[in-house]
Amino acid sequence: MKILGIETSCDETGIAIYDSEQGIIADALYSQVELHEEYGGVVPELASRDHVRKAIPLIKQVLIEANCTKDDIDAIAYTKGPGLIGALFVGVGVGRSLAYAWDIPAIGVHHMEGHLLAPLLEDDKPDYPFVALLVSGGHTLLVDVQGLGEYQILGESIDDAAGEAFDKTAKIMGLGYPGGPALAKQAERGRAGIYKLPRPMTDRPGLDFSFSGLKTAVATLYNKSDKSEQELADIAYAFQEAVVDTIFIKCRRALEQTGHKRLVVAGGVSANTVLRQKLTQLLESKGGQAYYPRPKFCTDNGAMIAYAGYARYQAALNGRGEFEEPAICAKPRWPIEDL
């Protein structure tokens, strides 16, 4: 069985084909970073127009790469939400239209479920149940995962998500766009113990996150600094350390609360090597294991949507779900617990 996946929720056009026997057999990704760089952030209208330009050429590309024709595709999965409404409608429209023309099912996929299932693309994949930490640009979630579609949110960001905090802090420090990777790179040259920043909401019970105050604390440090390269590196180090420590503390609490020994970490921030090292050590200390997607599947991509579509397709065939009516429908706001 082969599933074509289409991802257009924000500023990356991702197309991939998942084969039930071989895994991902073709994968293409176009990033709009250069398009939005001069604006310092994603411009929704420009993002939507670029998806229109790139979606069909990338679909043709992955079909050639996989040595497939439309007749080899059994179903089409597309990101239905959450995300930017205009960007979502491009993927929904293309996916639904092709499915109608090719006379095959189409499956609307939840973007965060795609991230959550991305580690299952790897050879070493987790069994249910597990705790999932989803840390992408717009979301920071801790989820108790009992099975496909059986999700209970344990904690979430009440203001800026971790990825947003990285990007906004980098912008404050003049590190450009997208700032998260640049800030992490800067932190590599930083020195431990020079600055101490707060670990937000770790001094109270609960599993929710808040990073806006941390961003403000960095702005205060930056404005008082001499703006030298070493000063910037030390501030970046302190910021990254505070974010990682905060996430570490919340994950430890979530594991203790649920009793699970498996932690899935996915989303763009899951590529951060410091975060991976610390969470891996946490799980090893508890006799458990942490699971991550490969770095290329941490950010938005078509492969995770193709796989999530396959999982949903199989569930529907086995009577554990239904195929949707053939309608053009996107959900810019869509809580994962509604699945």
Residue pairs with C-beta under 8 A, 6 or more apart in sequence:
1 19
1 20
1 74
1 75
1 310
1 313
2 17
2 18
2 19
2 20
2 25
2 66
2 68
2 72
2 73
2 74
3 17
3 18
3 73
3 74
3 75
3 76
3 77
3 107
3 306
3 307
3 309
3 310
3 313
4 15
4 16
4 17
4 59
4 62
4 73
4 75
4 76
4 77
4 98
4 306
5 14
5 15
5 16
5 17
5 18
5 76
5 77
5 78
5 109
5 302
5 303
5 304
5 305
5 306
5 307
5 308
5 309
6 14
6 15
6 55
6 59
6 76
6 77
6 78
6 79
6 91
6 94
6 95
6 302
6 305
7 13
7 14
7 15
7 78
7 79
7 91
7 111
7 114
7 300
7 301
7 302
7 304
7 305
8 14
8 51
8 55
8 78
8 79
8 83
8 87
8 88
8 90
8 91
8 94
9 79
9 81
9 82
9 83
9 84
9 87
9 88
9 91
9 111
9 300
10 42
10 47
10 83
10 84
10 87
10 137
10 138
10 300
11 31
11 32
11 33
11 35
11 36
11 42
11 47
11 87
12 29
12 30
12 31
12 32
12 299
12 300
12 301
13 29
13 30
13 32
13 50
13 51
13 54
13 55
13 58
14 27
14 28
14 29
14 30
14 300
14 301
14 302
14 303
14 305
15 27
15 28
15 29
15 55
15 58
15 59
15 61
15 62
15 302
16 24
16 26
16 27
16 28
16 62
16 301
16 302
16 303
16 305
16 306
17 24
17 25
17 26
17 27
17 62
17 63
17 66
17 68
17 73
17 306
18 24
18 25
18 303
18 306
18 307
18 309
18 310
19 25
19 66
20 310
23 121
24 121
24 303
24 306
24 307
25 65
25 66
25 68
26 61
26 62
26 63
26 65
26 66
26 68
27 62
27 296
27 301
27 302
27 303
28 58
28 61
28 62
28 65
28 302
29 296
29 301
29 302
30 50
30 54
30 58
32 42
32 46
32 47
32 50
33 177
33 178
35 46
35 47
35 50
36 42
36 43
36 46
36 47
36 177
37 176
37 177
40 171
40 177
41 167
41 177
42 84
44 84
44 85
44 86
44 87
45 86
47 84
47 86
47 87
48 84
48 86
48 87
48 89
48 90
51 87
51 90
51 91
52 90
55 90
55 91
55 94
56 94
59 94
59 98
62 302
63 69
63 70
66 72
70 98
70 102
71 102
73 102
73 104
74 104
74 105
74 313
75 99
75 104
75 105
75 106
75 107
75 309
75 310
75 313
76 95
76 98
76 99
76 102
76 104
76 105
76 106
76 107
76 309
77 95
77 106
77 107
77 108
77 109
77 305
77 306
77 308
77 309
77 310
77 312
77 313
78 91
78 92
78 94
78 95
78 96
78 106
78 107
78 108
78 109
78 305
78 309
79 88
79 91
79 92
79 108
79 109
79 111
79 114
79 305
80 88
80 92
80 108
80 109
80 110
80 329
80 330
80 331
80 334
81 88
81 108
81 110
81 111
81 330
81 331
81 332
81 333
81 334
82 110
82 111
82 112
82 138
82 331
82 332
82 333
82 334
83 111
83 330
83 332
84 332
85 330
85 332
88 330
88 331
88 332
89 328
89 330
92 108
92 328
92 329
92 330
93 328
95 106
96 106
96 326
96 327
96 328
98 106
99 105
99 106
99 326
100 106
100 326
105 313
105 323
106 324
106 326
107 309
107 312
107 313
107 316
107 323
107 324
108 324
108 329
109 305
109 308
109 309
109 312
110 308
110 334
110 336
110 339
111 300
111 305
112 134
112 136
112 139
112 141
112 336
113 149
113 151
113 308
113 336
113 339
114 304
114 305
114 307
114 308
115 134
115 136
115 266
115 267
115 304
116 132
116 134
116 143
116 145
116 151
116 264
116 266
116 336
117 148
117 304
117 307
117 308
117 311
118 266
118 293
118 297
118 298
118 301
118 303
118 304
118 307
119 125
119 126
119 264
119 265
119 266
119 291
119 292
119 293
120 126
120 307
120 311
121 293
121 294
121 297
121 303
121 304
121 307
122 291
122 292
122 293
122 294
124 291
125 291
126 262
126 264
126 289
126 291
127 262
128 145
128 146
128 147
128 148
129 144
129 145
129 146
129 147
129 258
129 260
129 262
130 145
130 260
130 262
130 263
130 264
130 291
131 142
131 143
131 144
131 145
131 154
131 251
131 254
131 255
131 258
131 260
131 262
131 263
131 264
132 141
132 142
132 143
132 145
132 263
132 264
132 265
132 266
133 141
133 142
133 247
133 251
133 254
133 263
133 264
133 265
133 266
133 270
133 279
134 140
134 141
134 142
134 143
134 266
134 267
135 161
135 162
135 163
135 247
135 265
135 266
135 267
135 268
135 269
135 270
135 275
136 161
136 163
136 267
136 268
136 269
136 300
137 161
137 163
137 164
137 167
137 180
137 267
137 268
138 161
138 163
138 164
139 156
139 157
139 161
139 163
139 267
140 156
140 157
140 161
140 162
140 163
140 209
140 211
140 247
140 269
141 153
141 155
141 156
141 157
141 336
142 153
142 154
142 155
142 156
142 207
142 250
142 251
142 254
143 151
143 152
143 153
143 154
143 336
144 151
144 152
144 153
144 154
144 254
144 258
144 260
145 151
145 264
146 152
148 311
148 312
148 315
148 320
149 315
149 320
149 321
149 339
151 336
151 337
151 339
152 337
153 335
153 336
153 337
154 207
154 254
154 257
154 258
155 206
155 207
155 208
155 209
155 250
155 254
156 208
156 209
157 208
157 209
157 210
157 211
158 208
158 209
158 210
159 210
159 211
159 212
160 168
160 210
160 211
160 212
160 215
161 209
161 211
162 209
162 211
162 243
162 247
162 269
163 180
163 267
163 268
163 269
164 211
165 211
165 212
165 214
165 215
165 243
166 179
166 180
166 183
166 184
166 243
166 269
167 177
167 178
167 179
167 180
168 179
168 215
169 179
169 183
169 214
169 215
169 218
169 219
169 239
170 176
170 177
170 178
170 179
170 180
170 182
170 183
171 177
171 179
172 215
172 218
172 219
172 222
173 179
173 183
173 186
173 218
173 222
173 232
173 235
173 236
175 182
175 183
175 186
175 232
176 182
180 268
180 269
183 236
183 239
183 240
184 236
184 240
184 272
184 273
184 274
186 232
186 233
186 236
187 233
187 236
187 237
187 239
187 240
187 241
187 274
188 233
189 229
189 230
189 233
189 237
190 233
190 234
190 235
190 236
190 237
190 238
190 240
191 230
191 233
191 234
191 237
192 237
192 241
194 234
194 237
194 238
195 221
195 234
195 235
195 237
195 238
196 238
197 214
197 217
197 218
197 221
197 238
197 239
197 241
197 242
198 213
198 214
198 217
198 242
199 242
199 245
199 246
199 249
200 209
200 210
200 211
200 213
200 214
200 242
200 246
201 208
201 209
201 210
201 246
202 245
202 246
202 249
202 250
207 250
207 253
207 254
207 257
209 246
209 247
209 250
211 243
211 246
214 239
214 242
214 243
214 246
218 235
218 238
218 239
221 235
221 238
222 232
222 235
225 231
225 232
225 235
240 272
240 274
241 274
243 275
244 272
244 274
244 275
244 278
245 278
247 275
247 279
248 278
248 279
248 282
251 263
251 279
251 282
252 282
255 261
255 263
255 282
255 283
255 286
255 288
260 288
261 283
261 286
261 287
261 288
261 289
262 283
262 288
262 289
262 290
262 291
263 279
263 282
263 283
263 288
263 289
263 290
263 291
264 290
264 291
264 292
265 275
265 276
265 279
265 290
265 291
265 292
266 292
266 293
266 298
267 298
268 298
268 299
268 300
269 275
269 298
270 276
270 292
270 293
270 298
271 295
271 298
271 299
276 290
276 292
279 290
280 290
282 290
283 289
283 290
292 298
293 304
297 303
297 304
312 321
315 321
316 322
316 323
